């Protein structure tokens, strides 16, 4: 089944580049938007499988647009993958809190972009492995600890949690822990239920802020 995507970026040359990359991989680009307000309107109109969203855009920024499309109060969210330059500013962390399901650098490359879009369309999430640890450590520094899990995490759940926080995909976790894909998904679902997180991005943020990974873990 063809994945349908909306691209939102204020630079036409970036939108053209992303469209070319995705269409060469068999992805259908159903709409393009040059600002966040247009992205929200077009996403609600076309109901794409995934929105590829820049963070900084005019009229309505990508964070606010992401919150309107994928935030915790949205009944029927549209998966959002943030694709942006990386400068460790507050907008990136805010995008995660707003419900972004993935995060990539604009120079991540065609293969990783396709993987992120496919993961988001399948209900999964992907963070650019080259920035996962750096990004999450930065925003965990000095941040208050998250609430304790509703139940203690098992050893296997902790292992899955740490690998997710390291930016590993489900396939990589399967290989690392010698588990079936269905088992990894079961453990990850249990982690999300116990920690009150909704996706892999939130799981990784929770792990760093709890001290279970990074300098504290």
C-alpha positions as CSV (number, residue, x, y, z in Angstrom):
1,X,0.0,0.0,0.0
2,X,1.4,3.4,-1.0
3,X,2.2,5.8,1.8
4,X,0.6,9.2,1.3
5,X,2.6,12.2,2.6
6,X,2.2,16.0,3.1
7,X,5.4,18.1,3.1
8,X,5.5,21.3,5.1
9,X,8.5,23.6,4.8
10,X,8.8,27.3,4.1
11,X,11.6,26.8,1.6
12,X,10.5,25.7,-1.9
13,X,13.8,24.1,-2.7
14,X,13.6,21.9,0.4
15,X,10.0,20.9,-0.4
16,X,11.1,20.0,-4.0
17,X,14.1,18.0,-2.7
18,X,11.9,16.1,-0.2
19,X,9.3,15.4,-2.8
20,X,11.8,14.1,-5.2
21,X,13.4,11.8,-2.7
22,X,10.1,10.4,-1.5
23,X,8.5,9.9,-4.9
24,X,11.6,8.1,-6.1
25,X,10.9,5.6,-3.3
26,X,7.3,5.1,-4.2
27,X,5.8,7.5,-1.7
28,X,2.9,9.6,-2.9
29,X,3.1,13.3,-2.0
30,X,-0.5,14.5,-1.8
31,X,0.2,18.2,-0.8
32,X,2.8,20.8,0.1
33,X,2.6,23.7,2.5
34,X,4.8,26.7,3.0
35,X,3.6,27.5,6.5
36,X,2.1,25.7,9.5
37,X,-1.5,27.0,9.1
38,X,-1.6,25.7,5.5
39,X,-0.1,22.4,6.7
40,X,-2.9,21.9,9.2
41,X,-5.6,22.8,6.7
42,X,-4.2,20.6,4.0
43,X,-3.6,17.7,6.4
44,X,-7.2,17.9,7.6
45,X,-8.4,18.0,4.0
46,X,-6.2,15.3,2.5
47,X,-5.7,13.1,5.6
48,X,-2.2,11.9,4.6
49,X,-0.6,8.9,6.3
50,X,2.3,11.1,7.5
51,X,3.2,14.8,7.6
52,X,6.8,15.7,7.1
53,X,7.1,19.0,9.0
54,X,9.8,21.7,9.4
55,X,10.0,23.2,12.8
56,X,10.4,26.9,11.9
57,X,7.8,28.2,9.5
58,X,5.8,31.5,9.2
59,X,2.2,32.2,10.1
60,X,2.1,29.1,12.4
61,X,5.3,27.3,13.3
62,X,5.8,23.6,13.0
63,X,5.5,23.0,16.8
64,X,2.1,24.6,16.9
65,X,1.0,22.8,13.7
66,X,2.2,19.5,15.1
67,X,0.2,20.0,18.3
68,X,-2.9,20.7,16.3
69,X,-2.4,17.6,14.2
70,X,-0.9,15.1,16.6
71,X,-1.2,16.5,20.1
72,X,-2.5,14.6,23.2
73,X,-5.9,16.2,22.8
74,X,-6.4,15.3,19.1
75,X,-8.9,12.5,18.7
76,X,-7.7,11.3,15.3
77,X,-4.0,12.4,15.1
78,X,-2.0,12.6,11.9
79,X,1.5,11.2,12.4
80,X,4.2,13.9,12.1
81,X,7.9,13.5,11.4
82,X,9.9,16.6,12.1
83,X,12.7,17.1,9.5
84,X,14.8,20.1,10.3
85,X,18.2,21.6,11.0
86,X,19.6,20.7,14.4
87,X,20.7,23.5,16.8
88,X,19.5,22.3,20.2
89,X,17.0,25.0,20.6
90,X,13.7,24.8,22.6
91,X,11.6,24.2,19.5
92,X,12.9,20.6,19.0
93,X,11.9,19.5,22.5
94,X,8.6,21.3,22.1
95,X,8.0,19.4,18.9
96,X,8.3,16.1,20.8
97,X,6.0,17.3,23.5
98,X,3.5,18.4,20.8
99,X,3.3,14.8,19.5
100,X,5.9,14.5,16.8
101,X,6.5,10.8,16.1
102,X,10.0,11.2,14.5
103,X,12.9,13.5,14.2
104,X,15.5,13.7,11.4
105,X,18.1,16.1,10.3
106,X,17.6,17.5,6.8
107,X,20.8,15.9,5.7
108,X,19.9,12.5,7.2
109,X,19.7,11.0,3.7
110,X,17.0,9.4,1.6
111,X,17.1,5.9,3.2
112,X,16.6,7.3,6.8
113,X,13.9,9.7,5.6
114,X,12.0,6.8,4.0
115,X,12.4,4.7,7.1
116,X,11.0,7.5,9.3
117,X,8.0,8.0,7.0
118,X,7.3,4.3,6.8
119,X,7.7,3.9,10.6
120,X,5.3,6.7,11.3
121,X,2.7,5.4,8.8
122,X,2.9,2.0,10.6
123,X,2.3,3.5,14.0
124,X,6.0,3.4,15.0
125,X,8.5,6.1,15.4
126,X,12.1,6.9,14.5
127,X,14.6,9.4,15.8
128,X,17.8,10.1,13.8
129,X,20.3,7.8,15.5
130,X,23.1,10.4,14.9
131,X,21.4,12.9,17.2
132,X,19.3,10.8,19.6
133,X,21.7,10.7,22.6
134,X,23.0,14.3,22.1
135,X,19.5,15.6,21.8
136,X,17.9,13.8,24.7
137,X,20.8,14.4,27.0
138,X,20.6,18.1,26.3
139,X,17.0,18.4,27.1
140,X,17.1,16.0,30.0
141,X,19.8,18.2,31.7
142,X,18.3,20.0,34.6
143,X,14.8,18.8,33.7
144,X,12.5,17.5,36.5
145,X,12.3,13.8,36.8
146,X,9.2,12.3,35.3
147,X,6.5,10.4,37.3
148,X,7.5,7.0,38.5
149,X,6.1,4.1,36.3
150,X,2.8,2.8,37.4
151,X,4.4,-0.6,37.9
152,X,8.1,-1.6,38.1
153,X,9.7,-2.3,34.7
154,X,11.0,-5.8,34.2
155,X,14.6,-6.5,33.3
156,X,13.6,-7.2,29.7
157,X,11.5,-4.0,29.5
158,X,14.4,-2.0,30.8
159,X,16.6,-3.5,28.1
160,X,14.1,-2.5,25.4
161,X,13.8,1.0,27.0
162,X,17.5,1.6,26.9
163,X,17.8,0.5,23.3
164,X,14.9,2.7,22.2
165,X,16.6,5.6,24.0
166,X,19.7,4.8,22.0
167,X,17.8,5.3,18.8
168,X,17.6,1.6,17.8
169,X,14.8,0.4,15.5
170,X,12.6,-2.6,16.4
171,X,14.6,-4.7,14.0
172,X,17.9,-3.7,15.7
173,X,16.4,-4.4,19.1
174,X,15.4,-7.9,18.0
175,X,18.9,-8.6,16.9
176,X,20.5,-7.2,20.0
177,X,18.2,-9.1,22.4
178,X,17.6,-12.1,20.3
179,X,13.8,-11.6,20.4
180,X,11.0,-11.9,17.9
181,X,9.5,-8.7,16.6
182,X,6.2,-9.4,18.2
183,X,7.9,-9.8,21.6
184,X,9.8,-6.5,21.2
185,X,6.5,-4.8,20.4
186,X,4.9,-6.4,23.4
187,X,7.6,-5.2,25.7
188,X,7.6,-1.7,24.2
189,X,3.8,-1.5,24.6
190,X,4.2,-2.5,28.3
191,X,6.9,0.2,28.8
192,X,4.6,2.9,27.3
193,X,1.7,1.8,29.4
194,X,3.7,1.8,32.6
195,X,5.5,5.1,31.9
196,X,2.5,7.0,30.5
197,X,4.2,7.6,27.2
198,X,2.6,7.5,23.7
199,X,5.4,6.7,21.3
200,X,9.2,6.0,21.0
201,X,10.1,9.6,21.2
202,X,8.3,10.1,24.5
203,X,9.8,6.8,25.8
204,X,13.3,8.0,25.0
205,X,12.7,11.4,26.7
206,X,11.3,9.6,29.8
207,X,14.3,7.3,29.9
208,X,16.8,10.2,29.9
209,X,14.9,12.3,32.3
210,X,14.4,9.4,34.7
211,X,18.1,8.8,34.9
212,X,17.8,5.2,33.7
213,X,20.0,5.9,30.7
214,X,22.8,8.5,30.1
215,X,25.0,9.7,33.0
216,X,22.4,8.7,35.5
217,X,22.0,5.2,34.2
